[in-house]
C-alpha cells in the first residue's frame, strides 16, 4: 500500500508540474522534456476522457476554467485518503 500512496503522490506533483509546463513544452531542455513527455503520456488520455464529461466552468464573460485537472486532483486526493 505504501508504494501505491507514493505513486499517487508523485502523480499529484507531476500533475502540478504538467499544468505549469504545458504552455512551454516546446522550450524545455531535452532532459526535462523526457520527464514532461512521461507525465503527458499518463495525463493526456485521462484529461481528454474527462473533457468529454466535464464542461468548463464559466467564471466571467467569455472566461471559463477547465475543470478537468481539478477533478483529477480531487480523484487523486480521494484515493490517498481511502488507501
C-alpha positions in Angstrom: 0.0 0.0 0.0 2.8 2.4 0.7 4.1 2.1 -2.8 0.7 3.0 -4.2 0.4 6.0 -2.0 3.9 7.2 -3.0 3.0 6.7 -6.7 -0.2 8.7 -6.3 1.8 11.5 -4.5 4.2 11.5 -7.4 1.3 11.8 -9.8 -0.1 14.8 -7.9 3.3 16.5 -8.1 3.5 15.5 -11.8 0.0 16.9 -12.4 1.0 20.3 -10.9 4.2 20.5 -12.9 2.4 19.3 -16.0 -0.2 22.0 -15.7 2.5 24.7 -15.2 4.8 23.5 -18.1 2.2 22.6 -20.7 2.3 26.0 -22.4 6.1 25.9 -22.5 6.7 22.3 -23.5 8.5 23.3 -26.8 11.0 25.3 -24.8 12.0 22.5 -22.4 15.5 21.1 -22.3 15.7 17.5 -23.6 16.2 16.1 -20.1 13.1 17.8 -18.8 11.2 17.2 -22.0 11.5 13.4 -21.4 10.1 13.8 -17.9 7.3 16.0 -19.3 6.6 13.5 -22.1 6.3 10.7 -19.5 3.6 12.6 -17.5 2.0 13.8 -20.7 1.5 10.1 -21.8 -0.2 9.5 -18.4 -2.3 12.6 -18.1 -3.3 13.4 -21.7 -5.6 10.4 -22.2 -7.2 10.8 -18.8 -7.7 14.5 -19.3 -9.1 14.0 -22.8 -11.6 11.5 -21.4 -12.6 13.8 -18.6 -13.1 16.7 -21.0 -15.9 14.7 -22.7 -17.8 14.6 -19.5 -16.9 17.8 -17.7 -17.6 21.2 -19.3 -15.5 24.3 -18.5 -16.8 26.3 -15.6 -18.0 29.8 -16.5 -16.3 32.4 -14.3 -16.9 35.6 -16.3 -18.0 37.0 -19.6 -16.1 34.9 -22.2 -13.9 33.4 -19.4 -14.1 29.7 -18.4 -11.9 27.5 -16.3 -11.0 23.9 -17.5 -12.1 21.8 -14.5 -10.6 18.5 -15.7 -7.2 19.0 -13.9 -9.0 20.0 -10.7 -11.3 16.9 -10.9 -8.3 14.7 -11.5 -6.5 16.2 -8.5 -9.6 15.6 -6.3 -9.7 11.9 -7.5 -6.0 11.5 -6.6 -6.6 13.1 -3.1 -9.6 10.8 -2.5 -7.5 7.8 -3.5 -4.8 8.8 -1.0 -7.4 9.0 1.8 -9.1 5.7 1.0 -5.9 3.6 0.6 
